[in-house]
Every structure is written in C-alpha cells, then in structure tokens.
Amino acid sequence: MSKDYEKLILNYERIIFLSQDNKQKNQALLQKANVFKEMNDFDRASRTLERVQEYELNEIELKEYYYQKIFIYYLNGNFSKAASTIETMYL
C-alpha cells in the first residue's frame, strides 16, 4: 500500500471516529471506500460501504451509494450481494 493511500485511509478513519456529525461520517466512509476501490481492494471497499448509515443520505446520495455498492460487490465477485442490493434499491 502506498504511503499516500495509507495517509488517506487513516485521515478518513480519524474523521469517522471523532465526528459527531453522521453526514460527515458518511462522507468520510464513502471517500475511504473510494480509496480502497482505487487500490483494487474491493473486499475492504465493500466492508467500508456497509458501515454507511443509509438513513442519513438524501435521495441523490442514496442512489450514488447503491450504485457504488453494487459496482464494488460485482467487482469483488459477490454477485448475490450485488443482486440483493439492486432489489433493495428498487423497493
């Protein structure tokens, strides 16, 4: 793992741990998942996305969240979770 990625991951985790604002935590989780995605670490990206508090997302953010989650599950070969997320998205 490059030092830049490691710093980003630590900074996002610090925000998640210290913040009292759930929207800020969600944004940090989404950014952290993007870092893992850039590293092709889809397992850690999906586990990070699973920590997002969906009820705090607005409609546009929720759609983007679901698209990212589906895409990462797919890239990680977890097709059943991708399909399940698609079903959840359209319910």
C-alpha positions as CSV (number, residue, x, y, z in Angstrom):
1,M,0.0,0.0,0.0
2,S,1.4,3.4,-0.9
3,K,2.0,6.0,1.8
4,D,-0.5,8.3,0.2
5,Y,-3.2,5.8,0.3
6,E,-2.3,4.9,3.8
7,K,-2.5,8.5,4.9
8,L,-5.9,9.0,3.2
9,I,-7.3,5.9,4.9
10,L,-6.0,7.0,8.3
11,N,-7.4,10.5,7.9
12,Y,-10.8,9.3,6.8
13,E,-10.9,6.8,9.7
14,R,-10.0,9.6,12.1
15,I,-12.9,11.7,10.9
16,I,-15.2,8.7,11.2
17,F,-14.1,8.1,14.8
18,L,-14.0,11.7,16.0
19,S,-17.0,13.2,14.3
20,Q,-20.4,13.6,15.9
21,D,-22.0,14.5,12.6
22,N,-23.4,11.4,10.9
23,K,-23.4,13.1,7.4
24,Q,-19.7,13.9,7.8
25,K,-19.0,10.3,8.9
26,N,-20.9,9.0,5.8
27,Q,-18.9,11.2,3.5
28,A,-15.7,10.0,5.1
29,L,-16.8,6.4,4.7
30,L,-17.7,6.9,1.0
31,Q,-14.3,8.6,0.4
32,K,-12.5,5.8,2.2
33,A,-14.3,3.2,0.1
34,N,-13.2,5.1,-3.0
35,V,-9.6,4.8,-1.9
36,F,-9.9,1.1,-1.4
37,K,-11.6,0.9,-4.8
38,E,-8.7,2.7,-6.4
39,M,-6.4,0.2,-4.7
40,N,-8.5,-2.7,-6.2
41,D,-9.2,-3.8,-2.7
42,F,-12.9,-4.5,-3.3
43,D,-13.4,-6.5,-0.1
44,R,-12.3,-3.7,2.2
45,A,-14.3,-1.2,0.0
46,S,-17.5,-3.2,0.4
47,R,-17.0,-3.6,4.1
48,T,-16.5,0.2,4.4
49,L,-19.6,0.9,2.4
50,E,-21.6,-1.4,4.7
51,R,-20.8,0.9,7.6
52,V,-22.6,3.9,5.9
53,Q,-25.7,5.0,7.7
54,E,-28.2,4.9,4.8
55,Y,-31.0,6.8,6.7
56,E,-28.7,9.9,6.8
57,L,-28.4,10.0,2.9
58,N,-30.6,12.2,0.8
59,E,-32.2,10.7,-2.4
60,I,-29.3,11.6,-4.7
61,E,-26.7,10.4,-2.3
62,L,-28.6,7.2,-1.7
63,K,-28.7,6.4,-5.4
64,E,-24.9,7.0,-5.7
65,Y,-24.3,4.9,-2.6
66,Y,-26.3,2.0,-4.1
67,Y,-24.6,2.2,-7.5
68,Q,-21.1,2.2,-5.8
69,K,-22.1,-0.7,-3.5
70,I,-23.5,-2.8,-6.5
71,F,-20.4,-2.0,-8.6
72,I,-17.9,-2.9,-5.8
73,Y,-19.8,-6.1,-5.0
74,Y,-19.8,-7.0,-8.7
75,L,-16.0,-6.3,-9.0
76,N,-15.4,-8.4,-5.9
77,G,-17.3,-11.3,-7.4
78,N,-20.1,-11.2,-4.9
79,F,-22.9,-11.4,-7.4
80,S,-25.6,-12.4,-4.8
81,K,-25.0,-9.3,-2.7
82,A,-25.0,-7.1,-5.9
83,A,-28.3,-8.6,-6.9
84,S,-29.7,-8.2,-3.4
85,T,-28.6,-4.5,-3.3
86,I,-30.3,-3.9,-6.7
87,E,-33.5,-5.4,-5.2
88,T,-33.2,-3.2,-2.1
89,M,-32.6,-0.1,-4.3
90,Y,-35.9,-0.6,-6.2
91,L,-38.1,-1.4,-3.3
